[in-house]
């Protein structure tokens, strides 16, 4: 049995963990030598579903920024509760700031999920997400919810991306035998085409896409207390950032990974980044400090010589809150019955979509680009 299962109740709910301290946390960023390229490209096994037998949450998420002005995501979630019960869901968000009739959020439980032989295809009743042979394209088909019918193809434009050899951060006093993990792998800049039908209205899909596959190989509320996520897509430039802060049990440490891309080239993989909520307002319903302006900063070196500095900054107002997600209202009923009233957490995700300007500097060359920034601020505990 895994070491973090300290008591029967804590195994399935969010009761407090013992304080292990920072020595029981091994960030993927720690393994990167100073002044070296921190990223590597994906191999096919990186895109295989793990479908672990103990408590974990595994996701594939595809974010779309369309020429029509819509911003969307399609996501599959696998949630395993203490090795007792696994649920799968397909969630879909289609949003247009000026067309509420073409905006929808759906979250649908799936039946009979399964994989192909190498576990890179996910399939369930009325849903399929398939990776092609040369790892350059995903096809998504979903008719599982009539309000959000999806049929799209995502074609990778820039190289795939992970930090280090495997992208895995480990939890545990022995890094060779961790009792928990965190993992992210990306396609930071892709093209998407096809069709999404929103409540009977067909929307032509043509634009940019970003894909991330993530695994929280432990109870999510024990893996991190807060998250920041940024997905900027412009005419030539994409920038992605994923930041999480551990719980006090692991020393409240911050891990931030990112990438800056121009056209079909990675300008830098980055591990010395920063996500700042420069101004906030108190949410009157749950007391979380909801951000109103943000600053995302990327810092790395060019992979061409591991010397040339690469910096990028987005400093923006995020006036347009797309959704404030009450996570407890969205999790499967089976999980909710066990966790409700025990966890002591009140997780919320604030999702934003706003125009923004990115400023990029590579060596002594600078440029700016206006694009769309989708970002999330998540508060768990």
C-alpha positions as CSV (number, residue, x, y, z in Angstrom):
1,X,0.0,0.0,0.0
2,X,1.2,3.5,-0.8
3,X,2.8,5.4,2.0
4,X,0.5,8.4,1.7
5,X,-2.5,6.3,2.7
6,X,-2.2,7.3,6.3
7,X,-5.7,6.4,7.4
8,X,-8.8,4.8,5.9
9,X,-10.6,8.1,5.7
10,X,-7.7,10.1,4.3
11,X,-7.3,7.5,1.5
12,X,-10.5,8.8,-0.2
13,X,-11.1,12.2,1.3
14,X,-9.1,15.4,1.8
15,X,-8.2,15.1,5.5
16,X,-4.9,16.6,6.4
17,X,-1.7,14.9,5.5
18,X,1.3,14.7,7.8
19,X,4.0,17.3,7.3
20,X,6.7,15.6,5.3
21,X,8.6,18.8,4.5
22,X,10.3,19.9,1.2
23,X,12.7,16.9,1.3
24,X,9.8,14.7,0.3
25,X,9.2,16.7,-2.8
26,X,11.3,16.3,-6.0
27,X,10.4,18.8,-8.7
28,X,11.2,17.9,-12.3
29,X,12.8,21.3,-12.6
30,X,15.4,20.4,-9.9
31,X,17.0,17.8,-12.3
32,X,17.9,20.4,-15.0
33,X,21.5,21.6,-14.9
34,X,22.0,25.4,-15.0
35,X,22.3,26.9,-18.5
36,X,21.1,23.8,-20.3
37,X,18.0,23.2,-22.5
38,X,15.4,21.9,-20.0
39,X,13.0,20.2,-22.5
40,X,12.9,17.2,-24.7
41,X,10.4,16.1,-27.4
42,X,7.8,13.4,-26.8
43,X,8.0,9.8,-27.8
44,X,4.8,7.8,-28.4
45,X,4.9,6.2,-24.9
46,X,4.6,9.7,-23.4
47,X,1.1,9.9,-25.0
48,X,-0.1,6.6,-23.6
49,X,-2.8,6.6,-20.9
50,X,-1.5,5.2,-17.6
51,X,-4.9,4.4,-16.1
52,X,-3.4,3.7,-12.7
53,X,-4.9,1.4,-10.2
54,X,-4.8,3.8,-7.2
55,X,-6.2,7.3,-6.5
56,X,-5.3,9.6,-9.4
57,X,-6.7,12.0,-12.0
58,X,-5.6,11.7,-15.6
59,X,-6.6,14.1,-18.4
60,X,-6.2,15.0,-22.0
61,X,-7.2,18.5,-22.8
62,X,-7.3,20.3,-26.2
63,X,-7.7,24.1,-26.2
64,X,-8.9,25.8,-29.4
65,X,-8.6,29.4,-30.4
66,X,-10.7,29.9,-33.5
67,X,-10.9,32.5,-36.3
68,X,-14.6,32.9,-35.5
69,X,-13.8,34.3,-32.1
70,X,-14.7,31.2,-30.2
71,X,-12.5,29.8,-27.6
72,X,-13.1,26.1,-26.7
73,X,-11.7,23.1,-25.0
74,X,-12.4,19.4,-25.2
75,X,-11.3,17.2,-22.4
76,X,-11.4,13.6,-21.2
77,X,-11.0,13.0,-17.5
78,X,-10.2,9.6,-15.8
79,X,-10.7,9.7,-12.0
80,X,-9.8,6.8,-9.8
81,X,-10.9,6.8,-6.2
82,X,-8.6,4.7,-4.0
83,X,-8.6,1.8,-6.5
84,X,-12.2,1.2,-5.8
85,X,-14.0,3.1,-8.6
86,X,-13.0,4.7,-11.8
87,X,-15.1,7.3,-13.7
88,X,-14.6,8.8,-17.1
89,X,-16.0,12.1,-18.3
90,X,-16.0,14.2,-21.5
91,X,-16.1,17.9,-20.8
92,X,-16.5,20.5,-23.4
93,X,-16.5,24.3,-23.3
94,X,-17.4,26.5,-26.2
95,X,-17.4,30.2,-25.6
96,X,-17.9,33.3,-27.7
97,X,-17.8,36.7,-25.9
98,X,-20.5,38.2,-28.1
99,X,-22.6,35.1,-28.9
100,X,-24.1,33.5,-25.7
101,X,-26.3,31.3,-27.9
102,X,-23.1,29.7,-29.2
103,X,-21.6,29.2,-25.8
104,X,-22.0,26.1,-23.7
105,X,-20.4,24.0,-21.0
106,X,-21.1,20.3,-20.9
107,X,-19.8,17.5,-18.7
108,X,-20.9,14.0,-19.5
109,X,-20.2,10.7,-17.9
110,X,-18.8,8.0,-20.3
111,X,-19.6,4.4,-20.6
112,X,-17.2,1.5,-21.5
113,X,-14.0,3.4,-21.8
114,X,-11.1,1.5,-23.2
115,X,-7.8,1.9,-25.2
116,X,-6.0,0.5,-28.2
117,X,-3.0,-1.8,-27.8
118,X,-0.5,1.0,-27.1
119,X,-3.0,3.0,-25.1
120,X,-2.7,6.1,-27.2
121,X,-6.3,6.0,-28.4
122,X,-9.1,6.6,-25.9
123,X,-12.5,5.3,-26.8
124,X,-15.9,5.1,-25.0
125,X,-19.5,4.9,-26.2
126,X,-19.9,7.8,-28.7
127,X,-16.4,9.2,-28.0
128,X,-13.0,8.6,-29.6
129,X,-9.6,10.4,-29.4
130,X,-7.0,8.9,-31.7
131,X,-3.4,9.6,-32.3
132,X,-2.0,9.0,-35.8
133,X,1.0,6.8,-36.5
134,X,3.6,9.6,-36.9
135,X,2.4,11.5,-33.8
136,X,1.5,14.6,-35.8
137,X,-2.3,14.6,-35.4
138,X,-5.2,13.8,-33.1
139,X,-8.7,13.2,-34.3
140,X,-11.6,13.8,-31.8
141,X,-15.1,12.6,-32.4
142,X,-17.8,13.0,-29.7
143,X,-21.6,12.7,-30.0
144,X,-22.0,11.8,-26.3
145,X,-23.8,15.1,-25.6
146,X,-26.2,16.7,-28.2
147,X,-25.4,20.2,-27.0
148,X,-21.7,19.9,-27.9
149,X,-21.0,17.5,-30.8
150,X,-17.3,17.6,-31.7
151,X,-15.6,16.4,-34.9
152,X,-12.1,17.9,-35.3
153,X,-8.5,17.2,-36.3
154,X,-5.6,18.7,-34.5
155,X,-2.3,18.8,-36.5
156,X,0.9,19.6,-34.6
157,X,2.8,22.7,-36.0
158,X,5.6,23.0,-33.5
159,X,7.6,20.3,-31.7
160,X,6.1,18.5,-28.8
161,X,7.4,19.3,-25.4
162,X,8.1,17.9,-21.9
163,X,10.5,19.0,-19.2
164,X,13.4,16.7,-18.7
165,X,13.3,13.0,-19.8
166,X,9.7,12.3,-18.6
167,X,8.1,15.5,-17.2
168,X,7.5,13.8,-13.8
169,X,7.6,15.5,-10.4
170,X,7.8,13.0,-7.6
171,X,6.4,13.0,-4.0
172,X,8.0,10.9,-1.3
173,X,11.1,10.6,0.9
174,X,12.7,8.2,-1.7
175,X,12.5,9.5,-5.2
176,X,13.2,6.0,-6.5
177,X,10.0,4.8,-4.8
178,X,7.7,7.8,-4.9
179,X,4.2,7.6,-3.3
180,X,2.8,10.3,-5.6
181,X,3.6,12.2,-8.9
182,X,2.7,15.0,-11.1
183,X,3.2,14.9,-14.9
184,X,2.5,17.2,-17.9
185,X,3.4,16.9,-21.6
186,X,2.4,19.3,-24.3
187,X,1.8,20.2,-28.0
188,X,2.1,23.9,-27.5
189,X,1.2,25.1,-31.0
190,X,-1.1,23.2,-33.5
191,X,-3.7,23.8,-36.1
192,X,-7.3,22.6,-35.6
193,X,-10.0,22.1,-38.2
194,X,-13.4,20.5,-38.4
195,X,-16.8,21.3,-36.9
196,X,-18.4,21.7,-33.5
197,X,-22.2,21.7,-33.2
198,X,-23.5,23.8,-30.3
199,X,-27.2,23.2,-29.4
200,X,-27.9,22.4,-33.1
201,X,-25.8,25.3,-34.5
202,X,-22.7,24.3,-36.6
203,X,-19.5,26.2,-35.9
204,X,-16.7,26.0,-38.4
205,X,-13.5,25.1,-36.6
206,X,-10.4,26.7,-38.0
207,X,-7.6,28.1,-35.8
208,X,-4.9,27.2,-33.3
209,X,-4.8,24.5,-30.7
210,X,-2.8,23.6,-27.7
211,X,-2.8,20.1,-26.2
212,X,-1.7,19.0,-22.7
213,X,-1.8,15.5,-21.2
214,X,-1.7,15.6,-17.4
215,X,-1.5,13.1,-14.5
216,X,-1.9,13.7,-10.8
217,X,-0.8,10.4,-9.5
218,X,-2.2,10.9,-6.0
219,X,-5.1,12.7,-4.4
220,X,-5.3,16.1,-6.2
221,X,-5.9,18.1,-3.0
222,X,-2.7,16.6,-1.6
223,X,-0.7,17.3,-4.7
224,X,-1.2,21.0,-4.9
225,X,-2.9,23.9,-3.1
226,X,-3.0,26.3,-6.0
227,X,-2.6,26.4,-9.8
228,X,-2.0,28.9,-12.5
229,X,-2.3,28.1,-16.2
230,X,-1.8,30.3,-19.3
231,X,-2.4,29.5,-22.9
232,X,-1.5,32.4,-25.3
233,X,-2.1,31.9,-29.0
234,X,-1.2,34.6,-31.5
235,X,-0.7,34.8,-35.3
236,X,2.9,33.5,-35.0
237,X,3.5,33.0,-31.3
238,X,2.3,30.6,-28.7
239,X,3.2,30.6,-25.0
240,X,2.1,28.1,-22.4
241,X,2.7,28.1,-18.7
242,X,1.7,25.6,-15.9
243,X,2.4,26.5,-12.3
244,X,1.4,24.7,-9.1
245,X,2.2,25.3,-5.5
246,X,2.4,22.3,-3.2
247,X,0.5,22.0,0.0
248,X,2.2,22.9,3.3
249,X,2.8,19.2,3.8
250,X,5.5,19.5,1.1
251,X,6.8,23.0,2.1
252,X,4.5,25.1,-0.2
253,X,7.0,24.9,-3.0
254,X,6.3,26.4,-6.4
255,X,6.9,24.5,-9.7
256,X,6.6,26.4,-12.9
257,X,7.1,25.0,-16.4
258,X,6.6,26.7,-19.7
259,X,7.4,27.1,-23.4
260,X,7.5,29.9,-26.0
261,X,7.0,29.0,-29.6
262,X,7.2,31.0,-32.9
263,X,5.7,29.3,-35.9
264,X,7.2,25.8,-36.1
265,X,10.1,26.5,-33.7
266,X,10.4,26.3,-29.9
267,X,12.2,29.5,-28.9
268,X,12.7,28.2,-25.4
269,X,11.5,25.6,-22.8
270,X,11.4,27.5,-19.5
271,X,11.6,26.5,-15.8
272,X,12.3,29.9,-14.3
273,X,8.9,31.5,-14.9
274,X,6.5,33.4,-12.7
275,X,2.7,33.8,-12.6
276,X,1.6,36.9,-10.6
277,X,-1.8,38.0,-9.6
278,X,-0.9,41.7,-9.7
279,X,-4.4,42.9,-8.5
280,X,-7.2,40.8,-7.0
281,X,-10.7,41.2,-5.5
282,X,-12.2,39.1,-2.8
283,X,-14.8,36.7,-4.0
284,X,-17.8,37.3,-1.7
285,X,-19.1,33.7,-2.0
286,X,-15.9,31.8,-1.0
287,X,-13.3,34.3,0.1
288,X,-10.8,33.4,-2.6
289,X,-8.7,36.3,-3.9
290,X,-10.0,36.4,-7.5
291,X,-7.3,37.9,-9.8
292,X,-8.2,40.9,-12.0
293,X,-4.8,41.6,-13.5
294,X,-2.0,39.1,-14.1
295,X,1.6,39.0,-15.2
296,X,3.1,35.9,-16.7
297,X,6.9,35.9,-17.2
298,X,8.9,33.3,-19.1
299,X,12.7,33.0,-18.9
300,X,14.9,30.5,-20.6
301,X,17.7,30.0,-23.2
302,X,17.6,29.2,-26.8
303,X,17.9,25.4,-27.5
304,X,20.1,26.3,-30.5
305,X,23.1,27.3,-28.3
306,X,21.9,27.0,-24.7
307,X,23.3,30.5,-24.2
308,X,21.1,33.1,-25.9
309,X,18.5,34.4,-23.4
310,X,14.8,34.2,-24.2
311,X,12.3,36.3,-22.3
312,X,8.6,36.7,-22.7
313,X,6.0,38.7,-20.7
314,X,2.3,39.1,-20.7
315,X,1.0,41.9,-18.4
316,X,-2.8,42.2,-18.9
317,X,-6.2,43.0,-17.4
318,X,-8.4,39.9,-17.3
319,X,-11.8,41.6,-17.2
320,X,-13.6,38.8,-18.9
321,X,-14.3,35.9,-16.5
322,X,-15.7,33.1,-18.6
323,X,-16.6,30.7,-15.7
324,X,-16.1,30.3,-12.0
325,X,-16.2,26.5,-11.6
326,X,-17.2,25.0,-8.3
327,X,-15.2,21.8,-8.5
328,X,-17.3,20.1,-5.8
329,X,-20.4,20.6,-8.0
330,X,-18.7,19.0,-11.0
331,X,-17.0,15.9,-9.5
332,X,-18.8,12.5,-9.9
333,X,-21.6,11.9,-7.4
334,X,-19.8,8.8,-6.0
335,X,-16.7,10.9,-5.1
336,X,-18.8,13.7,-3.8
337,X,-20.7,11.5,-1.3
338,X,-17.4,10.4,0.3
339,X,-15.6,13.7,0.2
340,X,-18.4,16.1,1.1
341,X,-18.2,17.5,4.6
342,X,-14.8,15.8,5.2
343,X,-12.3,17.4,2.9
344,X,-12.2,20.9,4.4
345,X,-11.4,22.3,1.0
346,X,-13.5,24.5,-1.2
347,X,-11.8,24.2,-4.7
348,X,-12.7,26.8,-7.3
349,X,-11.3,27.3,-10.8
350,X,-11.5,30.8,-12.3
351,X,-11.4,30.7,-16.1
352,X,-10.6,33.8,-18.2
353,X,-10.5,34.7,-21.9
354,X,-9.1,38.1,-22.9
355,X,-7.0,39.8,-25.6
356,X,-3.4,40.3,-24.6
357,X,-0.1,41.4,-25.9
358,X,3.0,39.2,-25.5
359,X,6.5,40.8,-25.5
360,X,9.2,38.5,-26.6
361,X,13.0,39.1,-26.5
362,X,15.5,36.6,-28.0
363,X,19.0,37.9,-27.4
364,X,19.0,41.5,-28.5
365,X,15.9,41.1,-30.8
366,X,12.5,42.1,-29.5
367,X,9.0,41.9,-30.9
368,X,5.4,42.2,-29.7
369,X,2.3,40.3,-30.8
370,X,-1.4,40.6,-29.9
371,X,-3.3,37.4,-29.4
372,X,-5.8,35.6,-27.2
373,X,-5.0,34.7,-23.6
374,X,-6.9,31.9,-22.0
375,X,-5.9,31.5,-18.3
376,X,-7.0,29.8,-15.2
377,X,-6.4,30.4,-11.5
378,X,-7.3,27.5,-9.2
379,X,-7.6,27.6,-5.5
380,X,-7.9,24.3,-3.6
381,X,-6.7,24.7,0.0
